[in-house]
Amino acid sequence: MKKILGLALSMSLLIGTQAMAKDINFSSAISQENFKSLSKQAGAAISYKNTAPAAPLGLTGFDAGVELSAIKVSGDYWDTAFGGNSPSFLVLPKIRARKGLPFGIDVGAMYSYVPDSNIKLFGVEVSKAILEGSVATPAVGVRATYTKLTGVNELDLQTAGIDASISKGFLFLTPYAGAGGVWVSSKAKGNLQTLAITANGAPLGSENVFQPRVFAGLKFSPLPLLGFTGEVEYQQRPIYSLKAALSF
């Protein structure tokens, strides 16, 4: 199982590197309207993904693995953000872990680094099972999340989210679905702000936006301790995620 998890991590890092091994380094000024649009798409990309059923892990439960998320981006300002050569997809490889606590509460953390780029981010989550689920009934839970982009000197970007989800296991398959919202806070810094002042005679204002999201996924558990999860989320545009994890 360790070999499988190591292979999944290697594949995630390889795909992430090939798809987006570039620094975010703005080459020219962008307008306030374009900065808002960029903030929305970037916020959707870095926001905490669910990739888990609603059932709690339990007091002794632990889940750790790797995740890969991809969102297609569009807009000339992405070329500006990547120095004139924007990728078609923002691809983020991540390491994630969750721990079960008493009273149906789980806590988790995530870290992402795109090799050969300045793109890094971290996040935390806390969830509470309203219904823990049984053979006959589904599990229902609520969750709060936070993420922050680091390593990019020209962009201060963070998100906070809240959502609710429902899931029901059938043998080794557990489908789930949910909905919620994400608050995106974005502020231009450094060279991006200098370029804006030079070109427009005024700095870029910070952007604070709320954007709804819906998601659905399926966890496949072929072995007692090993699970693979695929998820599709819509927040501004479709976001696709895959996760491989050990759970016990």
TASUL-V925855 format. One record per helix or strand. SS is the DSSP state (hx for helix, st for strand). FROM is the first residue (numbers start at 1). TO is the last residue. Records with the same first field share a line. If there is no record, write none. Layout:
SS: FROM-TO / FROM-TO
//
This chain:
hx: 2-20 / 32-46 / 76-81 / 102-104 / 190-200
st: 62-72 / 89-100 / 105-113 / 120-131 / 139-150 / 155-170 / 173-188 / 207-223 / 226-234 / 238-247
//
